[in-house]
Amino acid sequence: MATRVYDLPTRILHWLFAGSFITAFTIANTVDDDAVAFSFHMLAGLMLCFSVLLRLLWGIIGSKHARFSDFSLQPAALKVYLSGVFSAQSRLWHGHNPASSWAAVTMFILAIGLGLTGYLMVSAGRDSVKDLHELFANAFIIVVLLHLAGIVLHQLKHKDGLGKSMITGEKPLPEATAPVKVHKLAGISVLVLTLGFASYLLTNFDSQSRTLNLFGSALHLAEADEHKGSQHDDD
């Protein structure tokens, strides 16, 4: 019997997080650095950081399986879970299993690293952190691929529709369990805050100069070399 285990804010933030990273990564790898469209890679990065901040907050005050206290981060539990993938014995988890718990926390840390290094690149022109920024991005992709592979393996073994749980919020559980609350108001609040922040970014972004006024700070959304070049031309 399917039971709701993920509330609405958790699912919205999951897809906002995923969509922001995919957008930023795709633009970074398909658009020339000197194109105005490349700046949207950085705007998407800011949306990624915004989603992380909201998710960290919801991980503290959210429903049971949204909270970080529900994550299984014991190395021993991860070892048992991974060995169970290839054996007849395995446990079904109501919320995040050990593998998805580690994947989520790792992606949050990498996203914060991407945000910090990206900010240093556009605010202080520190191109020296570019390699670290790219390392974080590539590590993020690897974690995503491993996470997706884990979902596929789980589905092939259990055929329980786990992949749809972040869409429907429901999982088939072996025993009767009270469903978590939907938290519609919190979900609507997340959407309003997200749309508001996105609107703020677009309103305060000057495509001609490729400059973003972020809470009083002027950020030049271009590669450091181009930024230096434009400053030299102005002089």
C-alpha positions as CSV (number, residue, x, y, z in Angstrom):
1,M,0.0,0.0,0.0
2,A,1.4,3.4,-1.0
3,T,1.9,5.9,1.8
4,R,2.9,9.5,1.6
5,V,6.4,9.9,3.0
6,Y,7.6,13.1,1.3
7,D,5.8,16.3,1.9
8,L,5.2,19.0,-0.8
9,P,8.1,21.3,0.2
10,T,10.6,18.5,0.1
11,R,9.5,17.5,-3.4
12,I,9.5,21.1,-4.7
13,L,13.0,21.7,-3.3
14,H,14.3,18.4,-4.7
15,W,13.3,19.4,-8.3
16,L,14.4,23.1,-7.8
17,F,17.8,21.8,-6.7
18,A,18.1,19.4,-9.6
19,G,16.8,21.8,-12.2
20,S,19.1,24.6,-11.1
21,F,22.2,22.4,-11.2
22,I,21.3,20.9,-14.6
23,T,20.6,24.4,-16.0
24,A,23.9,25.8,-14.7
25,F,26.0,22.8,-15.7
26,T,24.4,22.7,-19.2
27,I,25.0,26.4,-19.9
28,A,28.6,26.2,-18.5
29,N,29.4,23.3,-20.9
30,T,27.5,24.5,-24.1
31,V,27.8,28.3,-24.1
32,D,30.9,30.4,-24.8
33,D,32.2,32.3,-21.8
34,D,32.0,35.6,-23.6
35,A,28.3,35.2,-24.5
36,V,25.7,37.0,-22.5
37,A,23.8,33.7,-22.1
38,F,26.8,32.4,-20.1
39,S,25.8,34.8,-17.3
40,F,22.6,32.7,-16.8
41,H,24.9,29.9,-15.7
42,M,25.7,32.0,-12.7
43,L,22.1,33.1,-12.1
44,A,21.2,29.4,-12.1
45,G,24.0,28.8,-9.6
46,L,22.5,31.4,-7.3
47,M,19.1,29.7,-7.6
48,L,20.9,26.4,-6.7
49,C,22.3,28.1,-3.5
50,F,18.9,29.5,-2.7
51,S,17.3,26.1,-2.9
52,V,20.0,24.6,-0.6
53,L,19.4,27.3,2.0
54,L,15.6,26.6,1.9
55,R,16.3,22.8,2.0
56,L,18.6,23.2,5.0
57,L,15.9,25.1,6.8
58,W,13.3,22.5,5.9
59,G,15.7,19.8,7.0
60,I,15.4,21.2,10.5
61,I,11.7,22.2,10.8
62,G,10.1,19.9,8.1
63,S,8.2,16.7,8.4
64,K,9.7,13.5,9.6
65,H,11.4,12.2,6.5
66,A,12.4,15.7,5.4
67,R,14.5,16.2,8.5
68,F,18.2,15.5,8.5
69,S,17.7,13.6,11.8
70,D,15.9,11.0,9.7
71,F,18.8,10.5,7.3
72,S,20.9,7.3,7.8
73,L,24.5,8.4,7.7
74,Q,26.2,5.6,9.6
75,P,29.0,4.0,7.5
76,A,28.0,0.6,8.8
77,A,24.4,1.1,7.6
78,L,25.6,2.2,4.1
79,K,27.8,-0.9,3.9
80,V,24.9,-3.2,4.8
81,Y,22.6,-1.4,2.4
82,L,25.0,-1.6,-0.5
83,S,25.7,-5.3,0.1
84,G,21.9,-5.9,0.3
85,V,21.5,-4.5,-3.2
86,F,23.2,-7.6,-4.6
87,S,21.7,-10.1,-2.2
88,A,18.3,-11.6,-1.4
89,Q,18.1,-9.7,1.9
90,S,17.6,-6.0,2.1
91,R,15.6,-3.6,4.1
92,L,13.0,-1.2,2.7
93,W,13.4,2.3,4.1
94,H,10.5,4.6,4.8
95,G,12.5,7.8,4.0
96,H,16.0,8.2,2.6
97,N,17.9,5.0,2.6
98,P,21.7,5.2,3.5
99,A,22.8,5.6,-0.1
100,S,20.4,8.4,-0.9
101,S,21.1,10.0,2.5
102,W,24.9,10.2,1.7
103,A,24.1,11.3,-1.8
104,A,21.9,14.2,-0.6
105,V,24.4,15.4,2.0
106,T,27.3,15.2,-0.5
107,M,25.4,17.2,-3.1
108,F,24.4,19.8,-0.6
109,I,28.1,20.2,0.4
110,L,29.2,20.4,-3.2
111,A,26.5,22.9,-4.0
112,I,27.7,25.1,-1.2
113,G,31.3,24.7,-2.5
114,L,30.1,25.7,-6.0
115,G,28.4,28.7,-4.6
116,L,31.3,29.9,-2.6
117,T,33.9,29.4,-5.4
118,G,31.5,31.0,-8.0
119,Y,31.0,34.0,-5.8
120,L,34.8,34.5,-5.3
121,M,35.2,34.3,-9.1
122,V,32.7,37.0,-9.9
123,S,33.0,39.3,-6.8
124,A,36.8,39.3,-6.4
125,G,37.9,38.1,-9.8
126,R,39.7,35.2,-8.2
127,D,40.2,33.0,-11.2
128,S,42.5,30.9,-9.1
129,V,39.5,29.0,-7.7
130,K,38.2,28.1,-11.1
131,D,39.8,24.7,-11.1
132,L,38.2,24.0,-7.7
133,H,34.9,25.2,-9.0
134,E,35.1,22.8,-11.9
135,L,36.2,20.0,-9.6
136,F,33.1,20.5,-7.4
137,A,30.9,20.5,-10.6
138,N,32.4,17.3,-11.9
139,A,32.1,15.6,-8.5
140,F,28.5,16.7,-8.4
141,I,27.8,15.0,-11.7
142,I,29.5,11.8,-10.5
143,V,27.3,11.7,-7.4
144,V,24.2,12.3,-9.5
145,L,25.0,9.5,-11.8
146,L,25.7,7.1,-8.9
147,H,22.4,8.2,-7.3
148,L,20.5,7.5,-10.5
149,A,22.2,4.2,-10.9
150,G,21.2,3.3,-7.4
151,I,17.6,4.2,-8.1
152,V,17.6,2.0,-11.2
153,L,19.1,-1.0,-9.3
154,H,16.6,-0.6,-6.5
155,Q,13.7,-0.5,-9.0
156,L,15.0,-3.6,-10.8
157,K,15.2,-5.5,-7.6
158,H,12.1,-4.3,-5.7
159,K,9.8,-3.0,-8.5
160,D,8.2,-0.6,-6.0
161,G,8.2,2.6,-8.0
162,L,10.9,4.3,-5.9
163,G,11.8,6.6,-8.7
164,K,8.3,8.2,-8.6
165,S,8.4,9.0,-4.9
166,M,9.8,12.5,-5.4
167,I,6.9,13.2,-7.7
168,T,4.0,11.6,-5.9
169,G,5.5,11.7,-2.5
170,E,4.4,8.1,-1.9
171,K,6.2,4.8,-1.3
172,P,4.7,1.3,-1.0
173,L,5.5,0.3,2.6
174,P,5.4,-3.3,4.0
175,E,3.4,-2.2,7.0
176,A,0.7,0.3,7.8
177,T,2.2,3.7,8.5
178,A,0.6,7.1,9.1
179,P,1.3,9.4,6.1
180,V,3.2,12.6,6.7
181,K,1.3,15.9,6.2
182,V,1.3,17.5,2.8
183,H,2.3,20.9,4.1
184,K,0.6,22.7,1.3
185,L,1.1,26.2,2.8
186,A,4.8,25.6,3.2
187,G,5.0,24.3,-0.3
188,I,3.2,27.4,-1.7
189,S,5.6,29.5,0.4
190,V,8.6,27.8,-1.1
191,L,7.2,28.5,-4.6
192,V,6.5,32.1,-3.8
193,L,10.0,32.6,-2.3
194,T,11.6,30.9,-5.3
195,L,9.7,32.9,-7.9
196,G,10.4,36.1,-5.9
197,F,14.1,35.4,-5.7
198,A,14.2,34.5,-9.4
199,S,12.4,37.7,-10.3
200,Y,14.8,39.7,-8.1
201,L,17.8,38.3,-10.0
202,L,16.3,39.0,-13.4
203,T,15.2,42.5,-12.4
204,N,18.7,43.4,-11.1
205,F,20.7,41.8,-13.9
206,D,22.0,44.2,-16.5
207,S,22.6,42.1,-19.7
208,Q,24.5,45.0,-21.4
209,S,27.2,45.1,-18.7
210,R,26.5,41.6,-17.5
211,T,26.4,43.0,-13.9
212,L,24.1,41.8,-11.2
213,N,23.2,44.0,-8.2
214,L,22.9,41.5,-5.5
215,F,21.7,43.1,-2.2
216,G,23.9,46.1,-2.9
217,S,26.9,44.3,-4.2
218,A,27.8,44.6,-7.9
219,L,28.7,41.2,-9.4
220,H,30.1,40.9,-12.9
221,L,28.8,37.7,-14.2
222,A,31.6,36.8,-16.6
223,E,34.9,35.0,-16.5
224,A,37.6,36.8,-14.5
225,D,39.8,37.5,-17.5
226,E,36.9,39.2,-19.3
227,H,36.1,41.2,-16.2
228,K,39.7,42.4,-16.0
229,G,39.7,43.2,-19.7
230,S,36.5,45.3,-19.4
231,Q,38.0,47.2,-16.4
232,H,41.1,47.9,-18.4
233,D,39.0,49.2,-21.4
234,D,37.1,51.5,-19.0
235,D,40.4,53.0,-17.8
